[in-house]
Each structure stands twice: as C-alpha cells, then as structure tokens.
Amino acid sequence: MEINLIKFDTTVGSTKPVTLIDNRHDACPFCDVEHLTGIIDTDDDIIFLKNKYNVVVGADQFVLIEGRECGVDMPEYSLDHMIRVLSMALKHWRRLLDGGRYEEVLLFKNFGPMSGGTIKHPHMQLVGFPELRAELLFDPIELTGLEIKKEDGVELNISTCPRLGFGELNVLTAFDLPIEPTARFIQAGVHYLMHHFRKNLTSYNLFFYHRSEKIYIKMMPRFATSPYFVGYNIRFRPNNLERIAAEIKRLYF
Ligand SMILES: [Zn+2]
C-alpha cells in the first residue's frame, strides 16, 4: 500500500497547551503577543512564526496567527482583513515551496474541538516536509464538483466525489489569480457550514493543495467520522448536493 507514514513525537504532543476543551484552562499563547518567539513576518496583528511544538518528526512547523482577537473567525473578519490573512498564508506557502528545503509544504486550518486543533485562537498551520510524496496527498477529482459560483476564474463548488462525504465545499484558484474572490468564497463557505449546514456544527478544517500553479482549497465540516470511511475507505456521495448549492447561491450570491 502506498502511503506517507510519518513519525509523530508523543512526548512533545503532551506538553502542548490546550484552550479548546472546557475543563482545561491553559492561557492562550497567541493572545500573549509579547512573549511570542520565532516571529518571521507580521502584517499589523497578523503574525507568522515558528511553531514551538514540533510534533511531526523531521518536519518544520509554522503558525499563522490570524489576528489579535481570540473568539472570532474568518466569516466575521472584514473582507480586507480576510484578504490580508490569506495573502500572508499564500505568500509563505509559496516561499517555503520554492525554497528548495522541502519536498512538500502543507497549509491547513483547524477550527473547533472536532477539527484536531487544540488552540481556539484563530490560526493556520504550515508544515514543511523534507521528504513527502506529494502525489499521495490528494486527487484533484476530490476538489471538483457542482459549481456554485465562478468569478475572475475562481470557482466555488460542492464536491461530487468527496474525500469523506458530506458538505465538502471547494475553491479552485491559482497563485496568479486575484485573491479577493477566494477570500469571499471562503468566508461564505465557512459561514454556511457553521450556521446553515448542520445543527450545532462546531468544527471544520481548511485544506490547501496545489499542483504547479493551481490551488485547491477544501472546506471540510468535521463531526464524528463515518465508520464506513474509517474502517473500509467507503466514501458517500450525498443526494442533497443540488439543494445545498442552491441554498448557498440564495444566501450569499
Ligand atoms: Zn487567544
């Protein structure tokens, strides 16, 4: 079987602060801007820095703190702030990809307790792997789907061949396309998932992929993962895709 099997340091993992779980009250390290170390770049309150807790053995982990506020998220940002966050993320993703040090660089966001995240403060992560087989990370077909909106060459769609199953929204763009429609499509998509898609959804991920100049962004709602997938690799194509696409069009465009 062809997979990327990577070593994970469980001793580092156990020392990480947790601010997402109610019965743990670790102070938020990203609110404490004065004590941040390893800062690489800033744009006002947006900060790109080295991750203190490198759990992925052999890889370099970075964090992009999206702003000074702890309790907010992407849909509430002004469009200008959202564009600046995204610009910072794409700039450093591209820089690390082109730097020659890494075979592949992951860019993703965890939000909420079911997302795999531990810190509530809105942030994204970049992870550079000196060795990683990029062709095993995704198949572009998982990012294609029913078109919801297209603008300046940037497309928002809902997966017809999802990675897992339900409510996977995708943005298809490229490094040389305008960033503004991408920013708006992510704000709309995340807002839809968190407010209209499923009762009480608490969590989602953003996953960024690339093939040469093309960028694929998946907005993945997170809840208990289907046993059909976890146990047997079976994916579902839900029969409500057209209804969701129509609803997003009606609500946001
Ligand atoms: Zn915070």
py3Dmol code that shows the C-alpha trace and the ligand (Angstrom):
import py3Dmol

protein = """\
ATOM      1  CA  MET A   1       0.000   0.000   0.000  1.00  0.00           C
ATOM      2  CA  GLU A   2       1.366   3.430  -0.893  1.00  0.00           C
ATOM      3  CA  ILE A   3       1.059   5.921   1.957  1.00  0.00           C
ATOM      4  CA  ASN A   4       3.097   8.658   3.638  1.00  0.00           C
ATOM      5  CA  LEU A   5       3.960   7.204   7.065  1.00  0.00           C
ATOM      6  CA  ILE A   6       5.452   9.947   9.262  1.00  0.00           C
ATOM      7  CA  LYS A   7       6.864   9.769  12.806  1.00  0.00           C
ATOM      8  CA  PHE A   8       4.930  11.692  15.470  1.00  0.00           C
ATOM      9  CA  ASP A   9       6.577  12.758  18.759  1.00  0.00           C
ATOM     10  CA  THR A  10       4.076  11.929  21.515  1.00  0.00           C
ATOM     11  CA  THR A  11       6.214  13.486  24.280  1.00  0.00           C
ATOM     12  CA  VAL A  12       6.086  16.919  22.608  1.00  0.00           C
ATOM     13  CA  GLY A  13       2.371  16.434  21.926  1.00  0.00           C
ATOM     14  CA  SER A  14       1.582  16.002  25.621  1.00  0.00           C
ATOM     15  CA  THR A  15       3.183  19.352  26.617  1.00  0.00           C
ATOM     16  CA  LYS A  16       1.118  21.460  24.199  1.00  0.00           C
ATOM     17  CA  PRO A  17      -1.304  23.961  25.750  1.00  0.00           C
ATOM     18  CA  VAL A  18      -4.992  23.199  25.184  1.00  0.00           C
ATOM     19  CA  THR A  19      -7.560  26.009  25.102  1.00  0.00           C
ATOM     20  CA  LEU A  20     -10.335  24.223  23.227  1.00  0.00           C
ATOM     21  CA  ILE A  21     -11.561  21.896  25.936  1.00  0.00           C
ATOM     22  CA  ASP A  22     -13.828  23.333  28.623  1.00  0.00           C
ATOM     23  CA  ASN A  23     -12.256  21.678  31.651  1.00  0.00           C
ATOM     24  CA  ARG A  24      -8.751  22.849  30.755  1.00  0.00           C
ATOM     25  CA  HIS A  25      -7.923  26.485  31.238  1.00  0.00           C
ATOM     26  CA  ASP A  26      -4.453  26.877  29.817  1.00  0.00           C
ATOM     27  CA  ALA A  27      -3.757  30.517  28.971  1.00  0.00           C
ATOM     28  CA  CYS A  28      -3.974  31.309  25.269  1.00  0.00           C
ATOM     29  CA  PRO A  29      -0.394  31.533  23.956  1.00  0.00           C
ATOM     30  CA  PHE A  30      -1.487  33.500  20.873  1.00  0.00           C
ATOM     31  CA  CYS A  31      -3.138  36.283  22.911  1.00  0.00           C
ATOM     32  CA  ASP A  32       0.153  36.779  24.747  1.00  0.00           C
ATOM     33  CA  VAL A  33       1.799  38.527  21.779  1.00  0.00           C
ATOM     34  CA  GLU A  34       4.646  39.964  23.867  1.00  0.00           C
ATOM     35  CA  HIS A  35       6.003  36.530  24.689  1.00  0.00           C
ATOM     36  CA  LEU A  36       5.801  35.048  21.195  1.00  0.00           C
ATOM     37  CA  THR A  37       9.160  33.857  19.901  1.00  0.00           C
ATOM     38  CA  GLY A  38      10.399  32.851  16.468  1.00  0.00           C
ATOM     39  CA  ILE A  39       8.394  35.532  14.659  1.00  0.00           C
ATOM     40  CA  ILE A  40       9.189  35.503  10.940  1.00  0.00           C
ATOM     41  CA  ASP A  41       6.765  38.054   9.481  1.00  0.00           C
ATOM     42  CA  THR A  42       3.927  40.332  10.573  1.00  0.00           C
ATOM     43  CA  ASP A  43       1.211  42.426   8.950  1.00  0.00           C
ATOM     44  CA  ASP A  44      -0.289  44.536  11.719  1.00  0.00           C
ATOM     45  CA  ASP A  45      -1.851  41.932  14.073  1.00  0.00           C
ATOM     46  CA  ILE A  46      -1.335  39.007  11.678  1.00  0.00           C
ATOM     47  CA  ILE A  47       1.755  37.064  12.767  1.00  0.00           C
ATOM     48  CA  PHE A  48       3.671  34.285  11.027  1.00  0.00           C
ATOM     49  CA  LEU A  49       6.028  32.364  13.316  1.00  0.00           C
ATOM     50  CA  LYS A  50       7.716  29.079  14.081  1.00  0.00           C
ATOM     51  CA  ASN A  51       5.607  26.534  15.960  1.00  0.00           C
ATOM     52  CA  LYS A  52       7.089  25.857  19.401  1.00  0.00           C
ATOM     53  CA  TYR A  53       5.694  22.337  19.450  1.00  0.00           C
ATOM     54  CA  ASN A  54       7.137  20.302  16.600  1.00  0.00           C
ATOM     55  CA  VAL A  55       5.278  17.016  16.897  1.00  0.00           C
ATOM     56  CA  VAL A  56       5.913  15.890  13.327  1.00  0.00           C
ATOM     57  CA  VAL A  57       9.389  14.371  13.375  1.00  0.00           C
ATOM     58  CA  GLY A  58      11.683  15.721  10.667  1.00  0.00           C
ATOM     59  CA  ALA A  59       9.252  18.416   9.543  1.00  0.00           C
ATOM     60  CA  ASP A  60       9.288  22.158  10.284  1.00  0.00           C
ATOM     61  CA  GLN A  61       6.020  23.529  11.646  1.00  0.00           C
ATOM     62  CA  PHE A  62       4.875  27.127  11.396  1.00  0.00           C
ATOM     63  CA  VAL A  63       1.834  29.013  12.683  1.00  0.00           C
ATOM     64  CA  LEU A  64      -0.041  31.928  11.175  1.00  0.00           C
ATOM     65  CA  ILE A  65      -1.976  33.807  13.879  1.00  0.00           C
ATOM     66  CA  GLU A  66      -4.879  35.404  12.060  1.00  0.00           C
ATOM     67  CA  GLY A  67      -5.302  38.431  14.333  1.00  0.00           C
ATOM     68  CA  ARG A  68      -5.343  39.665  17.897  1.00  0.00           C
ATOM     69  CA  GLU A  69      -8.882  38.540  18.728  1.00  0.00           C
ATOM     70  CA  CYS A  70      -9.433  35.140  20.305  1.00  0.00           C
ATOM     71  CA  GLY A  71     -13.145  34.487  19.946  1.00  0.00           C
ATOM     72  CA  VAL A  72     -13.729  35.336  16.275  1.00  0.00           C
ATOM     73  CA  ASP A  73     -13.278  33.512  12.988  1.00  0.00           C
ATOM     74  CA  MET A  74     -12.997  34.063   9.250  1.00  0.00           C
ATOM     75  CA  PRO A  75     -16.666  34.806   8.446  1.00  0.00           C
ATOM     76  CA  GLU A  76     -16.612  37.762  10.882  1.00  0.00           C
ATOM     77  CA  TYR A  77     -13.434  39.347   9.506  1.00  0.00           C
ATOM     78  CA  SER A  78     -13.709  42.412   7.304  1.00  0.00           C
ATOM     79  CA  LEU A  79     -13.013  41.486   3.692  1.00  0.00           C
ATOM     80  CA  ASP A  80      -9.802  43.495   3.916  1.00  0.00           C
ATOM     81  CA  HIS A  81      -8.584  41.515   6.937  1.00  0.00           C
ATOM     82  CA  MET A  82      -9.555  38.209   5.321  1.00  0.00           C
ATOM     83  CA  ILE A  83      -7.574  39.149   2.205  1.00  0.00           C
ATOM     84  CA  ARG A  84      -4.532  40.063   4.319  1.00  0.00           C
ATOM     85  CA  VAL A  85      -4.675  36.757   6.247  1.00  0.00           C
ATOM     86  CA  LEU A  86      -4.953  34.780   3.025  1.00  0.00           C
ATOM     87  CA  SER A  87      -2.196  36.798   1.343  1.00  0.00           C
ATOM     88  CA  MET A  88       0.160  36.121   4.242  1.00  0.00           C
ATOM     89  CA  ALA A  89      -0.654  32.393   4.132  1.00  0.00           C
ATOM     90  CA  LEU A  90      -0.175  32.066   0.373  1.00  0.00           C
ATOM     91  CA  LYS A  91       2.989  34.190   0.391  1.00  0.00           C
ATOM     92  CA  HIS A  92       4.756  31.981   2.916  1.00  0.00           C
ATOM     93  CA  TRP A  93       3.357  28.756   1.466  1.00  0.00           C
ATOM     94  CA  ARG A  94       4.821  29.730  -1.902  1.00  0.00           C
ATOM     95  CA  ARG A  95       8.110  30.846  -0.331  1.00  0.00           C
ATOM     96  CA  LEU A  96       8.541  27.570   1.553  1.00  0.00           C
ATOM     97  CA  LEU A  97       7.540  25.519  -1.508  1.00  0.00           C
ATOM     98  CA  ASP A  98      10.064  27.359  -3.690  1.00  0.00           C
ATOM     99  CA  GLY A  99      12.852  27.439  -1.065  1.00  0.00           C
ATOM    100  CA  GLY A 100      14.291  24.064  -2.027  1.00  0.00           C
ATOM    101  CA  ARG A 101      14.364  22.797   1.541  1.00  0.00           C
ATOM    102  CA  TYR A 102      11.087  20.903   1.425  1.00  0.00           C
ATOM    103  CA  GLU A 103       9.656  18.364  -0.960  1.00  0.00           C
ATOM    104  CA  GLU A 104       6.168  19.411   0.101  1.00  0.00           C
ATOM    105  CA  VAL A 105       4.563  22.012   2.375  1.00  0.00           C
ATOM    106  CA  LEU A 106       1.108  21.589   3.888  1.00  0.00           C
ATOM    107  CA  LEU A 107      -1.147  24.550   4.590  1.00  0.00           C
ATOM    108  CA  PHE A 108      -4.283  23.948   6.649  1.00  0.00           C
ATOM    109  CA  LYS A 109      -6.541  25.272   9.364  1.00  0.00           C
ATOM    110  CA  ASN A 110      -8.161  23.504  12.290  1.00  0.00           C
ATOM    111  CA  PHE A 111     -11.162  25.155  13.885  1.00  0.00           C
ATOM    112  CA  GLY A 112     -13.184  23.710  16.748  1.00  0.00           C
ATOM    113  CA  PRO A 113     -12.879  20.662  19.002  1.00  0.00           C
ATOM    114  CA  MET A 114     -13.624  18.082  16.261  1.00  0.00           C
ATOM    115  CA  SER A 115     -11.026  19.509  13.867  1.00  0.00           C
ATOM    116  CA  GLY A 116      -7.908  18.100  15.501  1.00  0.00           C
ATOM    117  CA  GLY A 117      -6.962  21.528  16.852  1.00  0.00           C
ATOM    118  CA  THR A 118      -6.005  22.349  20.437  1.00  0.00           C
ATOM    119  CA  ILE A 119      -5.888  26.169  20.399  1.00  0.00           C
ATOM    120  CA  LYS A 120      -9.059  28.185  19.987  1.00  0.00           C
ATOM    121  CA  HIS A 121      -7.389  31.393  18.816  1.00  0.00           C
ATOM    122  CA  PRO A 122      -7.897  31.501  15.020  1.00  0.00           C
ATOM    123  CA  HIS A 123      -4.750  30.378  13.238  1.00  0.00           C
ATOM    124  CA  MET A 124      -3.462  28.383  10.302  1.00  0.00           C
ATOM    125  CA  GLN A 125      -0.546  25.997  10.117  1.00  0.00           C
ATOM    126  CA  LEU A 126       2.192  25.378   7.587  1.00  0.00           C
ATOM    127  CA  VAL A 127       4.296  22.232   7.759  1.00  0.00           C
ATOM    128  CA  GLY A 128       7.365  21.717   5.581  1.00  0.00           C
ATOM    129  CA  PHE A 129       8.433  18.138   4.876  1.00  0.00           C
ATOM    130  CA  PRO A 130      11.958  17.480   3.592  1.00  0.00           C
ATOM    131  CA  GLU A 131      10.565  14.206   2.257  1.00  0.00           C
ATOM    132  CA  LEU A 132       6.937  13.621   1.385  1.00  0.00           C
ATOM    133  CA  ARG A 133       5.296  12.059  -1.639  1.00  0.00           C
ATOM    134  CA  ALA A 134       3.083  14.876  -2.878  1.00  0.00           C
ATOM    135  CA  GLU A 135       1.206  12.695  -5.365  1.00  0.00           C
ATOM    136  CA  LEU A 136      -0.286  10.690  -2.486  1.00  0.00           C
ATOM    137  CA  LEU A 137      -1.787  13.696  -0.700  1.00  0.00           C
ATOM    138  CA  PHE A 138      -4.935  14.161  -2.785  1.00  0.00           C
ATOM    139  CA  ASP A 139      -6.605  13.556  -6.104  1.00  0.00           C
ATOM    140  CA  PRO A 140      -7.846  16.711  -7.905  1.00  0.00           C
ATOM    141  CA  ILE A 141     -11.158  14.939  -8.559  1.00  0.00           C
ATOM    142  CA  GLU A 142     -11.905  15.288  -4.828  1.00  0.00           C
ATOM    143  CA  LEU A 143     -11.957  19.058  -5.356  1.00  0.00           C
ATOM    144  CA  THR A 144     -14.240  19.111  -8.389  1.00  0.00           C
ATOM    145  CA  GLY A 145     -17.999  19.323  -8.122  1.00  0.00           C
ATOM    146  CA  LEU A 146     -21.233  21.139  -8.665  1.00  0.00           C
ATOM    147  CA  GLU A 147     -20.455  24.783  -9.434  1.00  0.00           C
ATOM    148  CA  ILE A 148     -21.983  27.306  -7.018  1.00  0.00           C
ATOM    149  CA  LYS A 149     -20.271  30.491  -8.190  1.00  0.00           C
ATOM    150  CA  LYS A 150     -17.484  31.499 -10.553  1.00  0.00           C
ATOM    151  CA  GLU A 151     -15.748  34.877 -10.638  1.00  0.00           C
ATOM    152  CA  ASP A 152     -12.498  36.038 -12.282  1.00  0.00           C
ATOM    153  CA  GLY A 153     -11.582  32.401 -12.957  1.00  0.00           C
ATOM    154  CA  VAL A 154     -12.083  31.414  -9.300  1.00  0.00           C
ATOM    155  CA  GLU A 155     -14.694  28.708  -8.647  1.00  0.00           C
ATOM    156  CA  LEU A 156     -16.694  27.699  -5.587  1.00  0.00           C
ATOM    157  CA  ASN A 157     -18.223  24.225  -5.767  1.00  0.00           C
ATOM    158  CA  ILE A 158     -19.533  21.334  -3.685  1.00  0.00           C
ATOM    159  CA  SER A 159     -17.736  18.008  -4.046  1.00  0.00           C
ATOM    160  CA  THR A 160     -19.374  15.323  -6.150  1.00  0.00           C
ATOM    161  CA  CYS A 161     -16.521  12.924  -5.355  1.00  0.00           C
ATOM    162  CA  PRO A 162     -15.739  13.913  -1.752  1.00  0.00           C
ATOM    163  CA  ARG A 163     -12.789  12.809   0.352  1.00  0.00           C
ATOM    164  CA  LEU A 164     -15.184  11.712   3.116  1.00  0.00           C
ATOM    165  CA  GLY A 165     -18.768  12.596   2.302  1.00  0.00           C
ATOM    166  CA  PHE A 166     -20.962  15.435   3.456  1.00  0.00           C
ATOM    167  CA  GLY A 167     -20.871  19.164   2.724  1.00  0.00           C
ATOM    168  CA  GLU A 168     -17.364  19.448   1.292  1.00  0.00           C
ATOM    169  CA  LEU A 169     -17.045  22.885  -0.320  1.00  0.00           C
ATOM    170  CA  ASN A 170     -14.084  23.698  -2.552  1.00  0.00           C
ATOM    171  CA  VAL A 171     -12.458  26.786  -4.006  1.00  0.00           C
ATOM    172  CA  LEU A 172     -10.442  26.331  -7.203  1.00  0.00           C
ATOM    173  CA  THR A 173      -7.978  29.115  -7.936  1.00  0.00           C
ATOM    174  CA  ALA A 174      -4.324  29.701  -8.828  1.00  0.00           C
ATOM    175  CA  PHE A 175      -1.328  31.590  -7.460  1.00  0.00           C
ATOM    176  CA  ASP A 176      -1.671  34.212 -10.222  1.00  0.00           C
ATOM    177  CA  LEU A 177      -5.449  34.769  -9.910  1.00  0.00           C
ATOM    178  CA  PRO A 178      -6.975  37.615  -7.854  1.00  0.00           C
ATOM    179  CA  ILE A 179      -7.239  36.753  -4.165  1.00  0.00           C
ATOM    180  CA  GLU A 180     -10.435  38.692  -3.455  1.00  0.00           C
ATOM    181  CA  PRO A 181     -12.984  36.154  -4.789  1.00  0.00           C
ATOM    182  CA  THR A 182     -11.155  33.370  -2.932  1.00  0.00           C
ATOM    183  CA  ALA A 183     -11.390  35.373   0.309  1.00  0.00           C
ATOM    184  CA  ARG A 184     -15.126  35.949  -0.165  1.00  0.00           C
ATOM    185  CA  PHE A 185     -15.833  32.340  -1.179  1.00  0.00           C
ATOM    186  CA  ILE A 186     -14.071  31.023   1.948  1.00  0.00           C
ATOM    187  CA  GLN A 187     -15.943  33.474   4.185  1.00  0.00           C
ATOM    188  CA  ALA A 188     -19.272  32.433   2.634  1.00  0.00           C
ATOM    189  CA  GLY A 189     -18.450  28.715   2.665  1.00  0.00           C
ATOM    190  CA  VAL A 190     -17.307  28.632   6.282  1.00  0.00           C
ATOM    191  CA  HIS A 191     -20.290  30.752   7.351  1.00  0.00           C
ATOM    192  CA  TYR A 192     -22.640  28.349   5.579  1.00  0.00           C
ATOM    193  CA  LEU A 193     -21.074  25.274   7.186  1.00  0.00           C
ATOM    194  CA  MET A 194     -21.097  26.755  10.683  1.00  0.00           C
ATOM    195  CA  HIS A 195     -24.607  28.283  10.557  1.00  0.00           C
ATOM    196  CA  HIS A 196     -26.786  26.515   7.991  1.00  0.00           C
ATOM    197  CA  PHE A 197     -25.342  23.121   7.131  1.00  0.00           C
ATOM    198  CA  ARG A 198     -25.962  21.033  10.225  1.00  0.00           C
ATOM    199  CA  LYS A 199     -27.381  21.824  13.655  1.00  0.00           C
ATOM    200  CA  ASN A 200     -24.651  22.560  16.186  1.00  0.00           C
ATOM    201  CA  LEU A 201     -21.667  22.048  13.899  1.00  0.00           C
ATOM    202  CA  THR A 202     -18.658  23.167  15.959  1.00  0.00           C
ATOM    203  CA  SER A 203     -15.716  22.376  13.760  1.00  0.00           C
ATOM    204  CA  TYR A 204     -14.220  22.499  10.302  1.00  0.00           C
ATOM    205  CA  ASN A 205     -10.889  22.270   8.522  1.00  0.00           C
ATOM    206  CA  LEU A 206      -9.462  24.173   5.595  1.00  0.00           C
ATOM    207  CA  PHE A 207      -7.072  22.131   3.490  1.00  0.00           C
ATOM    208  CA  PHE A 208      -4.932  23.770   0.806  1.00  0.00           C
ATOM    209  CA  TYR A 209      -3.493  21.704  -2.055  1.00  0.00           C
ATOM    210  CA  HIS A 210      -1.533  22.646  -5.143  1.00  0.00           C
ATOM    211  CA  ARG A 211      -0.491  21.242  -8.494  1.00  0.00           C
ATOM    212  CA  SER A 212       2.015  23.572 -10.181  1.00  0.00           C
ATOM    213  CA  GLU A 213       0.225  26.968 -10.361  1.00  0.00           C
ATOM    214  CA  LYS A 214      -3.218  25.663  -9.416  1.00  0.00           C
ATOM    215  CA  ILE A 215      -4.535  25.992  -5.859  1.00  0.00           C
ATOM    216  CA  TYR A 216      -7.323  23.818  -4.468  1.00  0.00           C
ATOM    217  CA  ILE A 217      -8.912  24.696  -1.117  1.00  0.00           C
ATOM    218  CA  LYS A 218     -11.273  22.325   0.676  1.00  0.00           C
ATOM    219  CA  MET A 219     -13.652  23.463   3.415  1.00  0.00           C
ATOM    220  CA  MET A 220     -14.387  20.305   5.364  1.00  0.00           C
ATOM    221  CA  PRO A 221     -17.100  20.233   8.058  1.00  0.00           C
ATOM    222  CA  ARG A 222     -15.995  18.000  10.949  1.00  0.00           C
ATOM    223  CA  PHE A 223     -18.063  15.716  13.121  1.00  0.00           C
ATOM    224  CA  ALA A 224     -17.627  12.078  14.109  1.00  0.00           C
ATOM    225  CA  THR A 225     -16.121  10.481  11.016  1.00  0.00           C
ATOM    226  CA  SER A 226     -18.209   7.811   9.314  1.00  0.00           C
ATOM    227  CA  PRO A 227     -17.226   4.252  10.264  1.00  0.00           C
ATOM    228  CA  TYR A 228     -17.689   3.284   6.589  1.00  0.00           C
ATOM    229  CA  PHE A 229     -14.737   5.542   5.790  1.00  0.00           C
ATOM    230  CA  VAL A 230     -12.573   4.939   8.854  1.00  0.00           C
ATOM    231  CA  GLY A 231     -12.980   1.197   8.672  1.00  0.00           C
ATOM    232  CA  TYR A 232     -13.412   0.491   4.973  1.00  0.00           C
ATOM    233  CA  ASN A 233     -12.418   3.526   2.855  1.00  0.00           C
ATOM    234  CA  ILE A 234     -16.005   3.874   1.638  1.00  0.00           C
ATOM    235  CA  ARG A 235     -16.994   7.421   0.679  1.00  0.00           C
ATOM    236  CA  PHE A 236     -20.527   8.694   0.206  1.00  0.00           C
ATOM    237  CA  ARG A 237     -21.955  10.989  -2.428  1.00  0.00           C
ATOM    238  CA  PRO A 238     -24.873  12.662  -0.599  1.00  0.00           C
ATOM    239  CA  ASN A 239     -28.137  13.231  -2.501  1.00  0.00           C
ATOM    240  CA  ASN A 240     -28.543  16.809  -1.213  1.00  0.00           C
ATOM    241  CA  LEU A 241     -25.743  18.459  -3.225  1.00  0.00           C
ATOM    242  CA  GLU A 242     -28.063  20.406  -5.537  1.00  0.00           C
ATOM    243  CA  ARG A 243     -30.136  21.651  -2.608  1.00  0.00           C
ATOM    244  CA  ILE A 244     -27.007  22.851  -0.741  1.00  0.00           C
ATOM    245  CA  ALA A 245     -25.604  24.528  -3.870  1.00  0.00           C
ATOM    246  CA  ALA A 246     -28.919  26.352  -4.431  1.00  0.00           C
ATOM    247  CA  GLU A 247     -29.111  27.389  -0.793  1.00  0.00           C
ATOM    248  CA  ILE A 248     -25.572  28.844  -0.790  1.00  0.00           C
ATOM    249  CA  LYS A 249     -26.347  30.746  -4.007  1.00  0.00           C
ATOM    250  CA  ARG A 250     -29.524  32.145  -2.473  1.00  0.00           C
ATOM    251  CA  LEU A 251     -27.901  33.109   0.834  1.00  0.00           C
ATOM    252  CA  TYR A 252     -24.604  34.614  -0.341  1.00  0.00           C
ATOM    253  CA  PHE A 253     -24.618  35.472  -4.053  1.00  0.00           C
TER     254      PHE A 253
END
"""
ligand_1 = """\
1
ZN
Zn -6.073 33.889 22.169
"""
view = py3Dmol.view(width=600, height=400)
view.addModel(protein, "pdb")
view.setStyle({"model": 0}, {"cartoon": {"style": "trace"}})
view.addModel(ligand_1, "xyz")
view.setStyle({"model": 1}, {"stick": {}})
view.zoomTo()
view.show()
